[in-house]
Each structure stands twice: as structure tokens, then as C-alpha cells.
Amino acid sequence: MPWPSYPMLLKTTTSHEEGCDRKWAVATNEFIGDENGNLKAIKIVDLEWKIADGRPASFVEVAGSKRKFL
């Protein structure tokens, strides 16, 4: 499929087939590491697509959705 149709396809890889969960409309706020610099978790927040009058559409953080993802 040529551009711009190609990005509109939902592809499933072997990782997804093995049980990987897909997270949509999520932003990373912070990386959490240990004393050796290894990544241990991330802090994420859900996003919502908002269209305001006279303004371009944009993502807005959903209040109360911040959490740590291991």
C-alpha cells in the first residue's frame, strides 16, 4: 500500500500474538531508574483527543489517569 494509506493499517506482530497488550493514546511523563541507571518503570498518563472552537485539534491529559507502568 502506498503512502499515505500504509500507516492506517493495524499490524499484528508475533509479540502481539504472544499476549502483548497495546496501549493507545498514552504519553510517557517520566522514566524511573535504579541507582545503576537501569530502567525500572515509567510514569504514564492517558490522553484524550480534543477539538476546541477555532483551535487545532490536540491531545489533552486525562485528569487522574497518571500511573506507574512496570
C-alpha positions in Angstrom: 0.0 0.0 0.0 1.4 3.4 -0.9 1.7 6.4 1.4 -0.5 7.7 3.0 -2.6 4.6 3.2 0.2 2.5 4.8 0.1 4.0 8.3 -3.6 3.4 8.5 -3.1 -0.4 8.7 -3.2 -2.2 12.1 -0.4 -4.7 12.1 -0.1 -7.6 14.5 3.4 -9.0 15.1 4.5 -12.1 16.9 4.8 -10.1 20.1 1.2 -9.2 20.0 0.2 -12.7 19.2 2.0 -13.9 22.3 -0.1 -11.7 24.6 1.4 -8.2 24.5 -1.1 -5.5 25.5 -1.4 -2.5 23.2 -1.8 0.9 24.9 -3.3 3.7 22.8 -3.3 7.4 23.4 -0.8 7.3 26.3 2.1 9.7 27.0 5.3 9.0 29.0 5.9 11.6 31.7 8.9 10.2 33.5 11.4 7.3 33.3 12.2 5.7 36.7 15.6 4.1 37.1 17.6 2.4 39.9 21.0 3.5 41.3 22.8 1.7 38.4 20.9 3.5 35.7 18.7 0.6 34.8 15.1 1.4 33.8 12.6 0.0 36.3 9.3 1.7 35.4 7.8 4.6 33.6 5.1 7.1 34.7 2.4 7.4 32.0 -0.8 9.4 31.5 -3.8 8.7 29.3 -4.6 11.2 26.5 -7.8 12.4 25.0 -8.2 14.0 21.6 -9.9 17.4 22.0 -11.2 19.8 19.3 -11.6 23.4 20.6 -13.5 26.1 18.8 -11.2 27.9 16.4 -8.1 25.9 17.5 -6.4 23.0 16.0 -7.1 19.6 17.5 -4.7 18.3 20.1 -4.2 15.7 22.8 -5.0 16.6 26.4 -4.1 14.7 29.5 -7.0 12.9 31.2 -7.2 14.1 34.8 -6.5 11.4 37.4 -5.0 8.9 34.9 -1.3 9.2 35.9 0.2 5.9 37.0 3.4 3.9 37.2 3.8 1.2 34.5 6.2 -1.6 35.3 
